[in-house]
Amino acid sequence: MNINLDRRSKVSIADQIELAIRREIFNHYLSFNESLPAISDLASELSVAENDVRVAYKKLKDDRLVSL
């Protein structure tokens, strides 16, 4: 998964993660049935707090783009 974060952006880290994953889904780089990385794994990979990933995943789940 290709997620680039701009830590100086006014857009929150959680929103940036959500938007990046949403782009991956809509551009068919991430299939509907494909598993997302574990929250702790993605947080570690991106050097962000687990809560940022958790919030992003929840937004995607609420929009029915992923199932957790």
Solvent accessible surface area in square Angstrom, and as a share of the most:
residue,aa,sasa,rsa
1,M,85,0.38
2,N,105,0.54
3,I,19,0.10
4,N,122,0.63
5,L,37,0.19
6,D,70,0.36
7,R,142,0.52
8,R,224,0.82
9,S,41,0.26
10,K,208,0.88
11,V,69,0.40
12,S,56,0.36
13,I,36,0.18
14,A,8,0.07
15,D,42,0.22
16,Q,22,0.10
17,I,0,0.00
18,E,18,0.08
19,L,80,0.40
20,A,4,0.03
21,I,0,0.00
22,R,49,0.18
23,R,137,0.50
24,E,20,0.09
25,I,22,0.11
26,F,119,0.50
27,N,80,0.41
28,H,162,0.72
29,Y,164,0.62
30,L,10,0.05
31,S,68,0.44
32,F,149,0.62
33,N,137,0.70
34,E,90,0.40
35,S,98,0.63
36,L,29,0.14
37,P,43,0.27
38,A,56,0.43
39,I,46,0.24
40,S,54,0.35
41,D,90,0.46
42,L,1,0.01
43,A,4,0.03
44,S,85,0.55
45,E,119,0.53
46,L,20,0.10
47,S,89,0.57
48,V,22,0.13
49,A,62,0.48
50,E,78,0.35
51,N,86,0.44
52,D,39,0.20
53,V,0,0.00
54,R,114,0.41
55,V,54,0.31
56,A,0,0.00
57,Y,6,0.02
58,K,117,0.50
59,K,74,0.31
60,L,0,0.00
61,K,99,0.42
62,D,88,0.46
63,D,80,0.42
64,R,206,0.75
65,L,30,0.15
66,V,20,0.11
67,S,103,0.67
68,L,123,0.61
